[in-house]
């Protein structure tokens, strides 16, 4: 499992924050009550700001990196041109696949027609190609070269 640099950075930041919080918690017993209360309030405020910052980051990623397909159901609606622009590549793909299928079918039909015309214009009757002995004869004559 590979970790991304952002994930590694976040893990290191969390580890550092826990160490700092632990050290601060150890030394709070020696501080006066009013200072320890101010530190506790500042700690709570920092934690609440951190949670808000992560939420804002996630929302900004979705709103800045969203595609048209993701924003159809959200508050940001696309106009008709935007929706057509997102569906157009799908239509082009389907048309391309249909064209490829049609071209391949035409090529297969041409190949079958060539084989049929070769069989019908050959000197041998088509029944000769169905004879198992004739097929064996063709295989044996192709394998042994003829020397004249």
C-alpha positions in Angstrom: 0.0 0.0 0.0 1.6 3.3 -1.1 1.2 6.4 0.9 0.9 9.8 -0.8 3.2 12.6 0.3 0.1 14.6 1.6 -0.9 11.6 3.7 2.6 11.3 5.1 2.8 15.0 5.9 -0.6 14.8 7.6 0.5 11.8 9.7 3.7 13.6 10.7 1.8 16.8 11.7 -0.6 14.7 13.8 2.3 12.9 15.5 4.0 16.3 16.3 0.7 17.8 17.5 0.2 14.8 19.9 3.7 15.2 21.3 3.3 18.9 21.9 -0.1 18.3 23.5 1.3 15.7 25.7 4.2 17.9 26.8 1.8 20.8 27.5 -0.5 18.5 29.5 2.4 17.4 31.6 3.4 20.9 32.5 -0.1 22.3 33.2 -0.1 21.0 36.7 2.7 23.5 37.6 0.9 26.5 36.1 -1.5 28.8 37.9 -5.2 28.1 37.4 -6.0 31.1 35.3 -3.2 30.4 32.8 -4.2 26.7 32.6 -7.8 27.7 31.8 -6.6 30.1 29.1 -4.4 27.3 27.6 -7.3 24.9 27.7 -9.6 27.4 26.0 -6.9 28.1 23.4 -6.5 24.4 22.8 -10.2 23.9 22.3 -10.3 26.8 19.9 -7.4 25.5 17.9 -9.0 22.1 17.7 -12.3 23.6 16.5 -10.4 25.7 13.9 -8.6 22.6 12.7 -11.8 20.7 12.1 -13.3 23.6 10.2 -10.1 23.9 8.1 -10.3 20.2 7.0 -14.0 20.6 6.2 -13.4 23.7 4.1 -10.6 22.0 2.3 -12.8 19.0 1.3 -15.5 21.4 0.1 -13.1 23.4 -1.9 -11.7 20.3 -3.6 -15.2 19.2 -4.6 -16.2 22.6 -5.8 -13.0 23.4 -7.7 -12.3 20.0 -9.1 -15.8 18.9 -9.9 -16.9 17.7 -13.3 -20.1 18.5 -14.9 -21.6 15.1 -14.1 -21.0 15.8 -10.4 -22.6 19.2 -10.3 -25.9 18.2 -12.0 -27.5 17.4 -8.7 -25.7 20.0 -6.6 -26.6 23.7 -6.1 -24.5 24.8 -9.0 -26.6 23.9 -12.1 -25.3 23.8 -15.6 -27.1 25.4 -18.5 -28.2 23.4 -21.5 -24.9 24.0 -23.3 -23.0 22.6 -20.4 -25.1 19.5 -20.3 -24.8 19.0 -24.0 -21.0 19.4 -23.7 -20.9 16.6 -21.1 -23.1 14.2 -23.1 -21.4 14.9 -26.4 -18.3 12.8 -25.8 -20.5 9.8 -24.8 -22.5 10.2 -28.1 -19.2 10.4 -30.1 -17.9 7.2 -28.4 -21.1 5.3 -29.2 -21.1 6.4 -32.8 -17.4 5.5 -33.1 -18.1 2.0 -31.8 -21.0 1.5 -34.2 -18.8 2.7 -37.1 -16.0 0.2 -36.1 -18.6 -2.6 -35.9 -20.0 -1.8 -39.3 -16.5 -1.6 -40.9 -15.5 -5.0 -39.4 -18.7 -6.6 -40.6 -18.0 -5.3 -44.1 -14.5 -6.7 -44.1 -15.7 -10.1 -42.8 -18.3 -10.2 -45.6 -15.6 -9.3 -48.2 -13.3 -12.1 -46.9 -16.1 -14.7 -47.1 -17.0 -13.5 -50.6 -13.3 -13.9 -51.7 -13.2 -17.5 -50.4 -16.6 -18.3 -52.0 -15.5 -16.9 -55.4 -12.2 -18.8 -55.2 -14.0 -22.0 -54.4 -16.5 -21.5 -57.2 -14.0 -20.5 -59.9 -11.5 -23.3 -59.0 -11.1 -26.3 -61.3 -12.0 -28.7 -58.5 -15.7 -29.1 -57.5 -16.7 -27.8 -54.0 -17.4 -31.4 -52.9 -13.7 -32.2 -53.2 -12.9 -29.8 -50.4 -15.3 -31.6 -48.1 -13.6 -35.0 -48.7 -11.3 -35.8 -45.7 -8.8 -37.6 -48.0 -8.4 -34.6 -50.1 -7.8 -32.4 -47.1 -5.2 -34.8 -45.9 -3.6 -34.8 -49.4 -3.4 -31.0 -49.3 -1.7 -31.0 -45.9 0.8 -33.6 -46.9 1.7 -31.8 -50.2 2.2 -28.5 -48.4 4.6 -30.0 -45.9 6.9 -31.8 -48.3 8.7 -29.4 -50.7 8.7 -30.5 -54.3 12.1 -30.7 -56.0 12.3 -30.7 -59.7 
